[in-house]
Amino acid sequence: MCHFSDCCACFVIRLDMWLMAATDCLEYFPDQLIVITGEHLSQQCADEKQRMNMQKRLLFDTISKYYSQERDPLLTDRYFDIHMGIMELFEKDKGHQAFEASQLCLRLLEPNVRDELRRLLAFMAVAAEPEGYRLQKQYDNSSVVCRTFQKAIVHNKSMSKTKTDQLVLFLMENHTELFKTPVSLIETVTKQLQTLQQGRDPDTTAGRSSFFTSSAPVEFHPAMLMHTVSKFSF
């Protein structure tokens, strides 16, 4: 795999947070696209500010074009019920439970998909900043970013546009915390490990979280998570 940082990071002078997030996002792109992007970034420009703006324009166009291709969203329909349950929690002003359920849902993703989503959301968050590089004159950055990458993250005709917008905006604005392991999960695992050390059966321990499978105390699956989300809703 060709690493973008090895190919053309030297052409991105004085990396700011915007450019760092963009180059980090490109790590999952095809080698040929990375090489071509690096060649374009190497083009010289006398004015440093103009050069940086050109680089940002090129990187945003490259990333948006890649994710506008026909492909499965990073949050697949397999977890659609969970996504809908999370949005219902928000509607009922149960933000803490919705946040924790989102953290657990992201843990269900394949490691490479989870990492790619993390990188994309980090780039989106930086590109959406109102004081940052202006992506379009007629729209604010946040609207442009959400509209551009929405289908790459979640795309289901059964979810209304309003809820889809809310979900993507929530993921983008909270990306730094959402990919951390939920505190409740850490506490549950710690308690079960202590139970095992004491020679007791963790399956019979009171307070065992409902998103764990009976066969593996540190694993959980979509059905159990959906059950947990449903319990939060009441």
C-alpha positions as CSV (number, residue, x, y, z in Angstrom):
1,M,0.0,0.0,0.0
2,C,1.3,3.4,-0.9
3,H,1.3,5.8,2.0
4,F,0.3,9.4,1.2
5,S,2.6,10.8,3.8
6,D,5.6,9.0,2.2
7,C,4.7,10.1,-1.4
8,C,3.8,13.7,-1.1
9,A,3.7,15.1,2.4
10,C,6.9,17.0,1.6
11,F,4.9,19.1,-0.9
12,V,2.4,20.2,1.7
13,I,4.3,23.0,3.3
14,R,3.6,23.9,6.9
15,L,0.8,21.5,7.4
16,D,-2.1,23.0,9.3
17,M,-4.9,21.0,10.9
18,W,-7.0,21.1,7.8
19,L,-4.2,19.7,5.6
20,M,-3.1,17.1,8.2
21,A,-6.7,15.7,8.4
22,A,-7.0,15.6,4.6
23,T,-3.7,13.8,4.1
24,D,-4.6,11.4,6.9
25,C,-7.9,10.7,5.1
26,L,-6.1,9.7,1.9
27,E,-4.3,6.8,3.5
28,Y,-7.1,4.5,2.4
29,F,-7.2,5.7,-1.2
30,P,-5.9,3.6,-4.2
31,D,-2.1,4.0,-4.8
32,Q,-2.6,5.5,-8.2
33,L,-4.8,8.2,-6.9
34,I,-2.4,9.0,-4.2
35,V,0.5,9.4,-6.6
36,I,-1.5,11.6,-9.0
37,T,-2.6,13.8,-6.0
38,G,1.0,14.1,-4.9
39,E,2.1,15.2,-8.3
40,H,-0.5,17.9,-8.4
41,L,0.4,19.1,-4.9
42,S,4.0,19.5,-6.0
43,Q,3.1,22.3,-8.4
44,Q,4.8,25.5,-7.3
45,C,3.1,28.8,-6.5
46,A,4.9,32.0,-5.5
47,D,2.4,33.1,-2.9
48,E,2.3,30.7,0.2
49,K,-1.3,31.5,1.1
50,Q,-2.4,30.9,-2.5
51,R,-0.5,27.7,-2.6
52,M,-2.1,26.4,0.6
53,N,-5.6,27.3,-0.7
54,M,-4.8,25.4,-4.0
55,Q,-3.7,22.4,-2.0
56,K,-6.9,22.5,0.1
57,R,-9.1,22.8,-3.0
58,L,-7.3,19.9,-4.7
59,L,-7.5,17.7,-1.6
60,F,-11.2,18.4,-0.9
61,D,-12.1,17.8,-4.6
62,T,-10.1,14.5,-4.5
63,I,-11.6,13.2,-1.3
64,S,-15.2,14.2,-2.3
65,K,-14.8,12.7,-5.8
66,Y,-13.5,9.4,-4.2
67,Y,-16.4,9.2,-1.8
68,S,-19.0,10.1,-4.4
69,Q,-18.4,6.9,-6.3
70,E,-21.0,4.1,-6.2
71,R,-20.1,2.2,-3.0
72,D,-21.5,0.9,0.2
73,P,-21.8,3.4,3.0
74,L,-19.4,3.0,5.9
75,L,-22.4,2.6,8.2
76,T,-24.1,-0.3,6.4
77,D,-27.8,-1.1,6.5
78,R,-27.0,-4.0,8.8
79,Y,-27.1,-1.6,11.7
80,F,-30.0,0.5,10.5
81,D,-32.3,-0.5,13.4
82,I,-29.6,0.6,15.8
83,H,-29.1,4.0,14.0
84,M,-32.9,4.6,14.2
85,G,-32.9,3.6,17.9
86,I,-30.1,6.1,18.6
87,M,-32.0,8.9,16.8
88,E,-35.1,8.1,18.9
89,L,-33.0,8.4,22.0
90,F,-32.0,11.9,20.9
91,E,-35.7,12.8,20.3
92,K,-36.5,11.7,23.9
93,D,-33.6,13.9,25.2
94,K,-31.6,10.9,26.3
95,G,-28.3,12.2,24.9
96,H,-26.1,10.3,27.2
97,Q,-27.6,7.0,26.3
98,A,-27.6,7.9,22.6
99,F,-23.9,8.8,22.9
100,E,-23.0,5.5,24.6
101,A,-25.1,3.5,22.1
102,S,-23.2,5.2,19.3
103,Q,-19.9,4.3,20.8
104,L,-21.0,0.7,21.1
105,C,-22.3,0.7,17.5
106,L,-19.0,1.9,16.1
107,R,-17.3,-0.9,18.0
108,L,-19.3,-3.4,15.8
109,L,-17.6,-2.1,12.6
110,E,-14.7,-3.9,11.0
111,P,-11.4,-2.3,12.3
112,N,-10.5,-1.0,8.8
113,V,-14.0,0.4,8.3
114,R,-14.0,2.0,11.7
115,D,-10.6,3.6,11.1
116,E,-11.6,4.9,7.7
117,L,-14.8,6.4,9.2
118,R,-12.8,8.0,12.0
119,R,-10.4,9.6,9.5
120,L,-13.2,10.9,7.2
121,L,-15.2,12.3,10.2
122,A,-12.0,14.1,11.5
123,F,-11.5,15.6,8.1
124,M,-15.1,16.7,7.8
125,A,-15.0,18.3,11.2
126,V,-12.0,20.4,10.3
127,A,-13.3,21.3,6.8
128,A,-16.7,22.3,8.3
129,E,-15.2,25.0,10.6
130,P,-16.8,28.4,9.7
131,E,-13.5,30.3,9.9
132,G,-11.6,27.7,7.8
133,Y,-11.0,27.5,4.1
134,R,-14.2,28.5,2.3
135,L,-15.4,25.6,0.2
136,Q,-18.3,27.4,-1.5
137,K,-19.3,31.1,-1.6
138,Q,-23.0,30.5,-1.4
139,Y,-23.1,27.9,1.4
140,D,-21.5,27.6,4.8
141,N,-18.8,25.0,5.2
142,S,-20.8,22.7,7.5
143,S,-23.7,22.4,5.0
144,V,-21.3,21.7,2.1
145,V,-19.4,19.0,4.0
146,C,-22.4,17.2,5.3
147,R,-24.1,17.2,1.9
148,T,-20.9,16.1,0.2
149,F,-20.1,13.1,2.4
150,Q,-23.5,12.1,3.8
151,K,-24.1,9.2,1.4
152,A,-20.6,7.8,2.0
153,I,-21.4,7.5,5.7
154,V,-25.1,6.4,5.8
155,H,-27.5,5.9,3.0
156,N,-30.9,4.3,3.6
157,K,-34.1,5.4,1.9
158,S,-36.1,4.4,5.0
159,M,-34.4,7.1,7.0
160,S,-35.7,10.6,6.5
161,K,-33.4,13.3,5.3
162,T,-33.8,15.2,8.5
163,K,-32.7,12.2,10.6
164,T,-29.9,11.4,8.2
165,D,-28.6,15.0,8.5
166,Q,-28.9,14.8,12.3
167,L,-27.0,11.5,12.5
168,V,-24.1,12.7,10.2
169,L,-23.8,16.0,12.0
170,F,-23.8,14.3,15.4
171,L,-21.0,11.9,14.3
172,M,-19.0,14.7,12.8
173,E,-19.3,17.0,15.8
174,N,-18.5,14.2,18.4
175,H,-16.0,12.2,16.4
176,T,-13.1,12.6,18.9
177,E,-15.1,11.0,21.7
178,L,-17.3,8.5,19.8
179,F,-14.4,6.2,18.9
180,K,-13.3,5.8,22.5
181,T,-14.4,2.7,24.4
182,P,-17.6,3.4,26.5
183,V,-16.9,3.8,30.2
184,S,-19.8,1.5,31.0
185,L,-18.2,-1.2,28.8
186,I,-14.8,-0.8,30.6
187,E,-16.5,-1.0,34.0
188,T,-18.5,-4.1,33.0
189,V,-15.4,-5.9,31.7
190,T,-13.5,-4.9,34.8
191,K,-16.2,-6.3,37.1
192,Q,-16.4,-9.6,35.1
193,L,-12.6,-10.0,35.3
194,Q,-12.7,-9.4,39.0
195,T,-15.5,-12.0,39.3
196,L,-13.4,-14.5,37.3
197,Q,-10.4,-13.9,39.6
198,Q,-12.6,-14.6,42.6
199,G,-13.6,-17.9,41.1
200,R,-17.2,-17.0,40.5
201,D,-19.3,-17.5,37.3
202,P,-19.7,-14.1,35.6
203,D,-22.9,-15.3,33.9
204,T,-24.6,-15.3,37.2
205,T,-23.3,-12.0,38.4
206,A,-26.0,-9.4,38.9
207,G,-26.0,-6.3,36.7
208,R,-24.4,-7.9,33.7
209,S,-24.9,-5.7,30.7
210,S,-27.4,-6.8,28.1
211,F,-25.1,-6.2,25.1
212,F,-22.8,-9.1,26.1
213,T,-23.0,-12.5,24.6
214,S,-23.3,-15.5,26.9
215,S,-20.3,-17.2,25.5
216,A,-17.8,-14.4,25.6
217,P,-17.9,-11.8,28.3
218,V,-16.1,-9.1,26.3
219,E,-18.0,-9.5,23.1
220,F,-21.3,-8.1,22.0
221,H,-23.4,-8.2,18.8
222,P,-26.0,-6.1,17.0
223,A,-29.1,-7.9,18.4
224,M,-27.9,-7.5,22.0
225,L,-27.0,-3.8,21.3
226,M,-30.4,-3.2,19.8
227,H,-32.0,-4.7,22.9
228,T,-29.9,-2.3,25.0
229,V,-30.9,0.7,22.9
230,S,-34.6,-0.3,23.2
231,K,-34.3,-0.5,27.0
232,F,-32.8,3.0,27.0
233,S,-35.9,4.3,25.1
234,F,-38.3,3.7,28.0
